[in-house]
């Protein structure tokens, strides 16, 4: 989880390349945990969303939209308007 927190700090500090690397490191750590801890999907969705924002800020909109796709679907299903609004602002509407 530490790479996730460091990624948030990097993203909010404008260090988008560092943020992408940290979010990807976090994803690699979390994916093996998903079968045993399904709640980690929520953390992974947040991780993917913020990674997508960093990618968009680096100019990779297509990559950003691909990374955020699954998270956006779950956010719509569970009702998370704040993060969906932020994704729409940063990546454009889906």
C-alpha positions in Angstrom: 0.0 0.0 0.0 3.0 2.3 0.5 3.5 2.7 -3.2 -0.1 3.8 -3.5 0.3 6.5 -1.0 3.6 7.6 -2.5 1.9 7.6 -5.9 -0.8 9.9 -4.6 1.8 12.3 -3.2 3.7 12.2 -6.5 0.5 12.9 -8.5 -0.4 15.8 -6.3 3.1 17.2 -6.5 3.1 17.2 -10.3 5.5 14.3 -10.7 3.3 12.3 -13.0 6.0 9.9 -14.4 6.9 8.9 -10.8 3.2 8.5 -10.0 2.6 6.1 -12.9 5.6 4.0 -11.8 4.4 3.9 -8.2 0.9 3.1 -9.1 2.1 0.2 -11.4 4.2 -1.1 -8.6 1.2 -1.0 -6.3 -0.9 -2.9 -8.9 1.7 -5.6 -9.2 1.6 -6.0 -5.4 -2.2 -6.1 -5.2 -3.2 -8.3 -8.0 -2.0 -11.6 -6.4 -4.1 -10.6 -3.3 -7.4 -10.3 -5.1 -8.6 -13.9 -4.9 -8.2 -14.0 -1.1 -9.2 -10.4 -0.5 -11.9 -9.2 -2.9 -12.2 -5.9 -1.1 -8.8 -5.0 -2.6 -10.6 -4.4 -5.9 -11.7 -1.1 -4.4 -8.1 -0.1 -3.6 -7.0 -1.3 -7.1 -9.8 0.7 -8.7 -8.5 3.8 -6.9 -5.0 3.0 -7.9 -6.0 2.5 -11.6 -8.0 5.8 -11.6 -5.1 7.8 -10.2 -2.7 6.1 -12.6 -5.0 7.0 -15.5 -5.0 10.7 -14.3 -1.2 10.7 -14.3 -1.1 9.1 -17.7 -3.5 11.7 -19.1 -1.4 14.5 -17.7 1.6 13.0 -19.5 -0.4 13.1 -22.7 -1.3 9.4 -23.0 -5.1 9.7 -23.1 -5.7 6.4 -24.9 -3.6 4.5 -22.3 -5.3 6.5 -19.5 -8.8 5.5 -20.7 -7.8 1.8 -21.0 -6.4 1.8 -17.4 -9.5 3.5 -16.0 -12.1 1.5 -18.0 -12.8 -1.3 -15.4 -12.7 1.1 -12.5 -15.2 3.5 -14.1 -17.6 0.6 -14.7 -17.4 -0.4 -11.0 -17.7 3.2 -9.9 -20.9 3.6 -11.9 -22.3 0.4 -10.5 -21.6 1.4 -6.9 -22.3 5.1 -7.2 -19.1 7.1 -6.8 -19.8 10.5 -8.5 -16.8 12.4 -7.2 -14.2 10.1 -8.7 -16.2 9.7 -11.9 -16.4 13.5 -12.2 -12.6 13.8 -11.7 -11.9 11.1 -14.3 -14.2 12.9 -16.7 -12.4 16.2 -16.1 -9.0 14.7 -16.5 -9.6 12.1 -19.3 -12.7 13.4 -20.9 -16.1 11.7 -20.8 -16.2 8.1 -21.8 
